[in-house]
Amino acid sequence: MSPVTLTLLVLLVAILAFLSNRIPLGVVAIGVSLALYFTGLLELDQALAGFGDPTVIFIASLFVVGEALDSTGVTAWAGQQVITRGGEDRRSLLVVIGVLVAVLTALISVNGAVAALLPVVVVVAARAGIAPSQMLIPLAFSAHAGSMLALTGTPVNIIVSEAAADAGARRFSFFEFALVGIPLLVGTLAIILLLGHRLLPERSPSSLPQDLGELAETLRTQYSIPAGGELVSSERGVSEVLVPPRSPLIGTHLFPGMATPSGDLVVLAVQRSGEELRDPRDELRAGDTLVLSGSWEKLQQHTVGDEVLVVDAPSVLRRGVPLGVGARRAIAILLGMVLLLATGIVPAAVAGLLAATAAVLSGVLTPHQAYRSVSWTTVVLVAGMIPLSTAFVVTGTADAVASVLLSVVGTGSAHVALLAVCVLTMVLSQLISNTATVLIVAPIATVVAVDLGVSVLPFLMALAVSGAASFLTPVATPANTMVLEPGGYRFGDYWKLGLPLLLLFLAVAVFYVPLVWRF
């Protein structure tokens, strides 16, 4: 079997594995690397090179920076701006939410921005009397458009930038993506405003995220906590906990106003079956509930053991406090990273690692938080699929596929060839990861451009635009999947609004991109 046939066979098996949804994405990606080694298509160092690739390291570091912004309440503050500026008008809310998620996406990635704003948008929709199903697909789709505003918006941008450099051209600069990203965002918001109400369902989900902004008042009322003073601030918070069976606290005396055995937290209330316990002689039993107050760090420290079961983790509640402890440091770190990336003083991977390291050394994140913040599925997916992209080049598969493509569309028009590359990318990215799709198609797009004797830059930028157009299915991207249940959506709800947006992205990729990045 020829190397080209073997490479295409590995690709086919990988696509089938992705489509099955039975094998974890990371396992599929690792399997691809191993298959390339065992078939002899790549040497061992080539098959495993993706795990040390600067692109992968940069992507991992961005997750840490995103966590620094999220855990310190920077994204909560951004969400608060939606509530104060958007009002209750549907159109105004959609514009504010769309612009906000787009800007956040440009800095911390699609998945991070959607995950951070999802609870906020649900709460805003409820307060405005709007079905969440009218707001959440627009949230995800606006994030996809926002991913084209800057280099850091999506791993796809980083991949095509490196592919351009590998092809002998130049890397795309940090804000260069905005030349196409701004028109895409404007067009996306226009289509959402014009067609969204008619094409999106009016449906309520079975469950909604908790409105964390009202949690403190709920606890104050439920547990009859005296008024006066904030229960939740940037420095301190509260935690509702349950005494489980076999807890060391069973039999101890805890009552409102006293400190816990550690001395770090204060008991604000104790209840048993809904009745207040205020007598110092009362002993705790399994099933009793308590409200504890203290610093966020101490609340987190004392609610992870076997003494209590926490209702809402302090680490989650803390994210709902706008501009909490460390927020200014997190913003400064972000701005420093953006400055390094925009000026190109150091490579992107170095800028990302400096920012991630600064987040830990400055105390914004603990090492544990930093490690936990990385989406290892994404990291392993990219690392495992990079060798397949390499195999497409070294085995001549990219040349073979490009020749077939050009034999079908002809060599007379670069626009027609670009259209074929974009359609191929868009079809694949509805079914498998858009990151994996771009890694597969990038070498093909490069060969097509070289064979036509034109610049690779418009082909690779159009590839990034096509990769961002993952609108037709809930499994196209993690962001699409995130909004599925909170919005009460079904599989067929996505393509109705997604198809007009996909056609917009296709038109921009084929006709607008070559006007900016000339053939």
NUTILO-444829 format. One record per residue (C-alpha): residue number from 0; x, y, z. Coordinates in pm, whole numbers. Layout:
{r NUM,{X,Y,Z}}
...
END
This chain:
{r 0,{0,0,0}}
{r 1,{144,338,-100}}
{r 2,{223,606,161}}
{r 3,{-50,830,15}}
{r 4,{-311,555,48}}
{r 5,{-198,474,403}}
{r 6,{-218,841,504}}
{r 7,{-569,875,363}}
{r 8,{-668,553,539}}
{r 9,{-546,689,873}}
{r 10,{-746,1008,803}}
{r 11,{-1060,809,717}}
{r 12,{-1038,598,1033}}
{r 13,{-981,914,1241}}
{r 14,{-1289,1083,1090}}
{r 15,{-1503,776,1156}}
{r 16,{-1375,766,1516}}
{r 17,{-1456,1135,1561}}
{r 18,{-1805,1087,1417}}
{r 19,{-1879,787,1640}}
{r 20,{-1866,1002,1956}}
{r 21,{-1774,680,2139}}
{r 22,{-1401,740,2161}}
{r 23,{-1265,1044,2347}}
{r 24,{-1117,1306,2114}}
{r 25,{-780,1288,2284}}
{r 26,{-764,912,2242}}
{r 27,{-840,947,1870}}
{r 28,{-565,1205,1831}}
{r 29,{-309,990,2014}}
{r 30,{-420,695,1805}}
{r 31,{-347,899,1491}}
{r 32,{9,970,1606}}
{r 33,{69,605,1693}}
{r 34,{-81,484,1364}}
{r 35,{152,712,1169}}
{r 36,{448,564,1357}}
{r 37,{347,197,1334}}
{r 38,{271,224,962}}
{r 39,{616,369,905}}
{r 40,{478,692,760}}
{r 41,{664,898,1019}}
{r 42,{969,849,1238}}
{r 43,{910,845,1613}}
{r 44,{1027,1203,1665}}
{r 45,{794,1321,1387}}
{r 46,{498,1122,1519}}
{r 47,{536,1275,1866}}
{r 48,{656,1620,1761}}
{r 49,{313,1772,1816}}
{r 50,{340,1734,2193}}
{r 51,{637,1971,2198}}
{r 52,{518,2202,1925}}
{r 53,{521,2575,2016}}
{r 54,{164,2606,1886}}
{r 55,{42,2352,2141}}
{r 56,{234,2521,2423}}
{r 57,{85,2858,2330}}
{r 58,{-268,2716,2325}}
{r 59,{-217,2560,2670}}
{r 60,{-89,2889,2813}}
{r 61,{-396,3074,2687}}
{r 62,{-619,2853,2902}}
{r 63,{-421,2962,3209}}
{r 64,{-456,3331,3120}}
{r 65,{-829,3281,3063}}
{r 66,{-864,3116,3404}}
{r 67,{-686,3412,3565}}
{r 68,{-946,3648,3418}}
{r 69,{-1237,3423,3508}}
{r 70,{-1138,3331,3863}}
{r 71,{-1069,3693,3961}}
{r 72,{-1410,3814,3843}}
{r 73,{-1299,4003,3533}}
{r 74,{-1544,3809,3316}}
{r 75,{-1813,3852,3585}}
{r 76,{-1759,4227,3562}}
{r 77,{-1791,4205,3185}}
{r 78,{-2116,4013,3228}}
{r 79,{-2241,4278,3468}}
{r 80,{-2202,4531,3189}}
{r 81,{-2454,4332,2986}}
{r 82,{-2711,4372,3262}}
{r 83,{-2652,4744,3311}}
{r 84,{-2611,4845,2947}}
{r 85,{-2838,4603,2762}}
{r 86,{-3159,4677,2949}}
{r 87,{-3449,4447,2869}}
{r 88,{-3487,4510,2496}}
{r 89,{-3413,4192,2300}}
{r 90,{-3224,4362,2018}}
{r 91,{-3012,4574,2251}}
{r 92,{-2928,4270,2461}}
{r 93,{-2826,4068,2155}}
{r 94,{-2594,4344,2035}}
{r 95,{-2433,4395,2377}}
{r 96,{-2396,4021,2437}}
{r 97,{-2262,3965,2084}}
{r 98,{-1999,4238,2107}}
{r 99,{-1898,4138,2460}}
{r 100,{-1856,3767,2387}}
{r 101,{-1669,3852,2066}}
{r 102,{-1416,4070,2250}}
{r 103,{-1373,3812,2526}}
{r 104,{-1331,3538,2266}}
{r 105,{-1057,3732,2092}}
{r 106,{-863,3729,2418}}
{r 107,{-946,3398,2590}}
{r 108,{-1088,3169,2316}}
{r 109,{-1439,3069,2207}}
{r 110,{-1495,2804,2470}}
{r 111,{-1369,3016,2758}}
{r 112,{-1582,3317,2665}}
{r 113,{-1901,3115,2613}}
{r 114,{-1850,2920,2938}}
{r 115,{-1796,3243,3133}}
{r 116,{-2098,3429,2992}}
{r 117,{-2345,3141,2963}}
{r 118,{-2487,3172,3319}}
{r 119,{-2499,3551,3287}}
{r 120,{-2694,3539,2961}}
{r 121,{-2946,3290,3104}}
{r 122,{-3005,3517,3403}}
{r 123,{-3032,3827,3183}}
{r 124,{-3283,3650,2957}}
{r 125,{-3493,3543,3256}}
{r 126,{-3498,3895,3399}}
{r 127,{-3597,4041,3061}}
{r 128,{-3871,3782,3009}}
{r 129,{-3699,3635,2702}}
{r 130,{-3669,3262,2637}}
{r 131,{-3304,3151,2679}}
{r 132,{-3338,2968,2346}}
{r 133,{-3355,3309,2177}}
{r 134,{-3022,3417,2329}}
{r 135,{-2784,3122,2363}}
{r 136,{-2726,3012,2002}}
{r 137,{-2657,3380,1921}}
{r 138,{-2408,3379,2211}}
{r 139,{-2218,3082,2064}}
{r 140,{-2236,3204,1704}}
{r 141,{-2119,3555,1798}}
{r 142,{-1825,3394,1975}}
{r 143,{-1730,3212,1653}}
{r 144,{-1728,3546,1471}}
{r 145,{-1526,3702,1754}}
{r 146,{-1263,3431,1720}}
{r 147,{-1150,3608,1402}}
{r 148,{-1072,3937,1579}}
{r 149,{-724,3842,1704}}
{r 150,{-458,3572,1691}}
{r 151,{-561,3437,2032}}
{r 152,{-929,3392,1940}}
{r 153,{-896,3025,1845}}
{r 154,{-625,2761,1796}}
{r 155,{-716,2769,1427}}
{r 156,{-570,3119,1392}}
{r 157,{-244,3010,1548}}
{r 158,{-228,2704,1321}}
{r 159,{-282,2899,996}}
{r 160,{-33,3166,1103}}
{r 161,{235,2904,1160}}
{r 162,{138,2730,835}}
{r 163,{193,3055,647}}
{r 164,{542,3086,796}}
{r 165,{619,2721,715}}
{r 166,{515,2784,354}}
{r 167,{777,3057,319}}
{r 168,{539,3350,354}}
{r 169,{495,3538,682}}
{r 170,{298,3492,1000}}
{r 171,{-23,3686,1041}}
{r 172,{14,3963,1297}}
{r 173,{-186,3970,1620}}
{r 174,{-460,4213,1508}}
{r 175,{-441,4133,1135}}
{r 176,{-728,3887,1176}}
{r 177,{-954,4180,1268}}
{r 178,{-946,4295,905}}
{r 179,{-1179,4006,830}}
{r 180,{-1310,3956,1183}}
{r 181,{-1486,4293,1212}}
{r 182,{-1693,4249,892}}
{r 183,{-1777,3894,1002}}
{r 184,{-1893,4013,1345}}
{r 185,{-2102,4296,1198}}
{r 186,{-2260,4059,947}}
{r 187,{-2323,3793,1212}}
{r 188,{-2498,4039,1443}}
{r 189,{-2705,4175,1154}}
{r 190,{-2828,3827,1055}}
{r 191,{-2902,3741,1420}}
{r 192,{-3105,4061,1463}}
{r 193,{-3293,4022,1134}}
{r 194,{-3358,3647,1132}}
{r 195,{-3290,3518,1482}}
{r 196,{-3636,3572,1627}}
{r 197,{-3800,3377,1342}}
{r 198,{-3540,3101,1303}}
{r 199,{-3474,3026,1672}}
{r 200,{-3725,2833,1885}}
{r 201,{-3919,2974,2179}}
{r 202,{-3833,2704,2427}}
{r 203,{-3759,2685,2798}}
{r 204,{-3500,2439,2933}}
{r 205,{-3577,2187,3206}}
{r 206,{-3329,2353,3442}}
{r 207,{-3154,2689,3461}}
{r 208,{-2822,2794,3615}}
{r 209,{-2848,2962,3952}}
{r 210,{-2858,3341,3963}}
{r 211,{-2548,3388,4176}}
{r 212,{-2619,3759,4203}}
{r 213,{-2921,3682,4421}}
{r 214,{-2763,3401,4622}}
{r 215,{-2657,3617,4917}}
{r 216,{-3007,3762,4958}}
{r 217,{-3159,3414,4928}}
{r 218,{-2935,3281,5207}}
{r 219,{-3006,3584,5424}}
{r 220,{-3380,3526,5391}}
{r 221,{-3379,3146,5418}}
{r 222,{-3156,3138,5726}}
{r 223,{-3283,3458,5888}}
{r 224,{-2936,3610,5887}}
{r 225,{-2949,3963,6033}}
{r 226,{-2913,4246,5786}}
{r 227,{-2609,4465,5791}}
{r 228,{-2285,4424,5602}}
{r 229,{-2225,4246,5275}}
{r 230,{-2225,3867,5278}}
{r 231,{-2025,3853,4956}}
{r 232,{-1742,4084,4855}}
{r 233,{-1414,4064,4669}}
{r 234,{-1236,3959,4991}}
{r 235,{-1493,3745,5171}}
{r 236,{-1779,3513,5089}}
{r 237,{-2029,3264,5228}}
{r 238,{-2081,2894,5177}}
{r 239,{-2386,2678,5245}}
{r 240,{-2282,2332,5364}}
{r 241,{-2445,2007,5479}}
{r 242,{-2316,1783,5759}}
{r 243,{-2280,1434,5604}}
{r 244,{-2296,1098,5784}}
{r 245,{-1971,1009,5967}}
{r 246,{-1860,1375,5964}}
{r 247,{-1617,1467,6246}}
{r 248,{-1847,1761,6320}}
{r 249,{-2129,1534,6440}}
{r 250,{-2173,1583,6814}}
{r 251,{-1993,1917,6827}}
{r 252,{-2154,2242,6941}}
{r 253,{-2178,2507,6669}}
{r 254,{-2412,2803,6688}}
{r 255,{-2447,3139,6507}}
{r 256,{-2171,3383,6590}}
{r 257,{-1902,3135,6690}}
{r 258,{-1595,3027,6496}}
{r 259,{-1551,2683,6344}}
{r 260,{-1301,2442,6508}}
{r 261,{-1027,2562,6272}}
{r 262,{-1084,2922,6375}}
{r 263,{-1081,3035,6012}}
{r 264,{-1456,3063,5948}}
{r 265,{-1756,3211,6130}}
{r 266,{-2091,3034,6163}}
{r 267,{-2372,3261,6043}}
{r 268,{-2662,3013,6075}}
{r 269,{-2746,2652,6163}}
{r 270,{-3067,2472,6061}}
{r 271,{-3216,2129,6117}}
{r 272,{-3511,2034,5896}}
{r 273,{-3569,2402,5828}}
{r 274,{-3568,2501,6198}}
{r 275,{-3308,2743,6334}}
{r 276,{-3061,2609,6595}}
{r 277,{-2940,2887,6825}}
{r 278,{-2891,2711,7158}}
{r 279,{-2517,2666,7234}}
{r 280,{-2603,2326,7390}}
{r 281,{-2738,2183,7060}}
{r 282,{-2518,1915,6906}}
{r 283,{-2475,1884,6531}}
{r 284,{-2632,1583,6359}}
{r 285,{-2604,1438,6010}}
{r 286,{-2825,1638,5774}}
{r 287,{-2788,1973,5954}}
{r 288,{-2710,2269,5729}}
{r 289,{-2480,2560,5806}}
{r 290,{-2391,2892,5649}}
{r 291,{-2023,2975,5694}}
{r 292,{-1846,3306,5634}}
{r 293,{-1478,3375,5575}}
{r 294,{-1217,3462,5319}}
{r 295,{-1257,3292,4984}}
{r 296,{-931,3102,5033}}
{r 297,{-1034,2963,5372}}
{r 298,{-1383,2876,5248}}
{r 299,{-1232,2678,4964}}
{r 300,{-980,2511,5196}}
{r 301,{-1235,2397,5455}}
{r 302,{-1513,2279,5222}}
{r 303,{-1321,2016,5025}}
{r 304,{-1268,1757,5302}}
{r 305,{-1497,1502,5466}}
{r 306,{-1634,1737,5732}}
{r 307,{-1905,1893,5515}}
{r 308,{-2073,1864,5177}}
{r 309,{-2077,2201,5002}}
{r 310,{-2389,2314,4813}}
{r 311,{-2215,2565,4585}}
{r 312,{-1836,2548,4569}}
{r 313,{-1670,2874,4682}}
{r 314,{-1448,2864,4373}}
{r 315,{-1765,2884,4160}}
{r 316,{-1932,3155,4368}}
{r 317,{-1617,3365,4370}}
{r 318,{-1628,3390,3993}}
{r 319,{-1956,3577,4023}}
{r 320,{-1794,3862,4220}}
{r 321,{-1701,4140,3974}}
{r 322,{-1336,4246,3983}}
{r 323,{-1236,4040,4285}}
{r 324,{-895,3988,4441}}
{r 325,{-623,3979,4178}}
{r 326,{-838,4125,3899}}
{r 327,{-603,4416,3831}}
{r 328,{-304,4184,3820}}
{r 329,{-490,3953,3581}}
{r 330,{-577,4244,3351}}
{r 331,{-219,4371,3361}}
{r 332,{-90,4024,3271}}
{r 333,{-336,4002,2982}}
{r 334,{-237,4344,2850}}
{r 335,{131,4254,2881}}
{r 336,{77,3935,2679}}
{r 337,{-120,4121,2412}}
{r 338,{159,4380,2389}}
{r 339,{422,4110,2340}}
{r 340,{210,3936,2078}}
{r 341,{123,4256,1893}}
{r 342,{484,4376,1876}}
{r 343,{632,4034,1805}}
{r 344,{920,4096,2045}}
{r 345,{914,3729,2146}}
{r 346,{754,3420,1986}}
{r 347,{388,3360,2067}}
{r 348,{463,3053,2280}}
{r 349,{711,3252,2489}}
{r 350,{459,3534,2540}}
{r 351,{196,3283,2652}}
{r 352,{434,3107,2891}}
{r 353,{546,3438,3041}}
{r 354,{183,3537,3102}}
{r 355,{92,3199,3253}}
{r 356,{399,3206,3477}}
{r 357,{322,3561,3586}}
{r 358,{-31,3456,3682}}
{r 359,{110,3198,3923}}
{r 360,{403,3400,4059}}
{r 361,{181,3703,4123}}
{r 362,{-62,3490,4325}}
{r 363,{-353,3532,4085}}
{r 364,{-364,3152,4044}}
{r 365,{-224,2864,4243}}
{r 366,{-22,2604,4053}}
{r 367,{-313,2362,4101}}
{r 368,{-558,2611,3946}}
{r 369,{-323,2668,3654}}
{r 370,{-287,2297,3577}}
{r 371,{-660,2236,3620}}
{r 372,{-754,2526,3391}}
{r 373,{-593,2373,3083}}
{r 374,{-835,2191,2853}}
{r 375,{-617,1887,2806}}
{r 376,{-860,1746,2551}}
{r 377,{-790,2043,2323}}
{r 378,{-416,2029,2387}}
{r 379,{-391,1656,2316}}
{r 380,{-622,1689,2013}}
{r 381,{-400,1950,1850}}
{r 382,{-77,1774,1950}}
{r 383,{-199,1442,1816}}
{r 384,{-328,1580,1487}}
{r 385,{-22,1791,1400}}
{r 386,{169,1475,1291}}
{r 387,{-113,1393,1047}}
{r 388,{-65,1736,893}}
{r 389,{308,1657,871}}
{r 390,{234,1320,711}}
{r 391,{22,1491,445}}
{r 392,{331,1688,345}}
{r 393,{612,1431,371}}
{r 394,{420,1148,202}}
{r 395,{298,1364,-86}}
{r 396,{-67,1322,16}}
{r 397,{-126,1697,14}}
{r 398,{13,1714,-341}}
{r 399,{-208,1423,-451}}
{r 400,{-527,1568,-299}}
{r 401,{-446,1913,-436}}
{r 402,{-395,1765,-785}}
{r 403,{-731,1591,-771}}
{r 404,{-898,1909,-649}}
{r 405,{-740,2118,-925}}
{r 406,{-830,1857,-1188}}
{r 407,{-1193,1896,-1083}}
{r 408,{-1214,2275,-1054}}
{r 409,{-946,2356,-1310}}
{r 410,{-648,2589,-1284}}
{r 411,{-798,2891,-1450}}
{r 412,{-939,3066,-1145}}
{r 413,{-786,3098,-801}}
{r 414,{-1129,3199,-672}}
{r 415,{-1281,2867,-779}}
{r 416,{-998,2672,-616}}
{r 417,{-1040,2881,-301}}
{r 418,{-1414,2806,-305}}
{r 419,{-1341,2432,-324}}
{r 420,{-1097,2448,-30}}
{r 421,{-1346,2648,180}}
{r 422,{-1638,2414,106}}
{r 423,{-1425,2111,196}}
{r 424,{-1328,2277,524}}
{r 425,{-1683,2379,611}}
{r 426,{-1824,2032,547}}
{r 427,{-1561,1859,760}}
{r 428,{-1580,2115,1043}}
{r 429,{-1952,2048,1097}}
{r 430,{-1870,1685,1174}}
{r 431,{-1531,1686,1344}}
{r 432,{-1328,1941,1537}}
{r 433,{-1260,2253,1333}}
{r 434,{-908,2249,1475}}
{r 435,{-849,1898,1343}}
{r 436,{-1008,1997,1012}}
{r 437,{-775,2294,963}}
{r 438,{-470,2083,1049}}
{r 439,{-576,1840,776}}
{r 440,{-667,2096,509}}
{r 441,{-384,2348,570}}
{r 442,{-118,2154,376}}
{r 443,{-368,2093,93}}
{r 444,{-451,2465,73}}
{r 445,{-80,2548,69}}
{r 446,{-8,2309,-219}}
{r 447,{-307,2439,-418}}
{r 448,{-178,2796,-381}}
{r 449,{174,2696,-484}}
{r 450,{49,2498,-785}}
{r 451,{-154,2798,-898}}
{r 452,{145,3027,-848}}
{r 453,{-37,3256,-605}}
{r 454,{20,3367,-247}}
{r 455,{-69,3124,30}}
{r 456,{-191,3406,256}}
{r 457,{-546,3440,112}}
{r 458,{-587,3063,109}}
{r 459,{-482,3026,473}}
{r 460,{-684,3325,596}}
{r 461,{-988,3191,409}}
{r 462,{-919,2855,573}}
{r 463,{-937,3021,916}}
{r 464,{-1268,3188,824}}
{r 465,{-1409,2858,697}}
{r 466,{-1298,2680,1013}}
{r 467,{-1482,2936,1224}}
{r 468,{-1808,2869,1036}}
{r 469,{-1905,2569,1251}}
{r 470,{-2273,2654,1280}}
{r 471,{-2482,2365,1155}}
{r 472,{-2464,2108,1437}}
{r 473,{-2436,2112,1816}}
{r 474,{-2129,1886,1797}}
{r 475,{-1933,2113,1561}}
{r 476,{-1760,2291,1852}}
{r 477,{-1764,2266,2233}}
{r 478,{-1926,2612,2245}}
{r 479,{-2221,2486,2040}}
{r 480,{-2255,2189,2275}}
{r 481,{-2239,2410,2587}}
{r 482,{-2560,2596,2498}}
{r 483,{-2756,2284,2397}}
{r 484,{-2916,2197,2733}}
{r 485,{-2941,2546,2890}}
{r 486,{-3120,2662,2575}}
{r 487,{-3344,2357,2553}}
{r 488,{-3228,2308,2194}}
{r 489,{-3259,2007,1966}}
{r 490,{-3012,1888,1705}}
{r 491,{-3207,2046,1418}}
{r 492,{-3230,2392,1574}}
{r 493,{-2875,2492,1483}}
{r 494,{-2877,2480,1103}}
{r 495,{-3175,2714,1062}}
{r 496,{-2983,3021,1178}}
{r 497,{-2648,2857,1108}}
{r 498,{-2698,2820,733}}
{r 499,{-2732,3194,656}}
{r 500,{-2425,3258,872}}
{r 501,{-2229,2983,698}}
{r 502,{-2311,3139,360}}
{r 503,{-2195,3477,494}}
{r 504,{-1863,3327,607}}
{r 505,{-1823,3147,273}}
{r 506,{-1882,3469,77}}
{r 507,{-1636,3660,294}}
{r 508,{-1374,3386,261}}
{r 509,{-1399,3358,-118}}
{r 510,{-1461,3718,-226}}
{r 511,{-1354,3955,52}}
{r 512,{-1038,3785,182}}
{r 513,{-856,3801,-158}}
{r 514,{-924,4176,-168}}
{r 515,{-722,4223,152}}
{r 516,{-465,3946,106}}
{r 517,{-399,3949,-267}}
{r 518,{-344,3636,-472}}
END
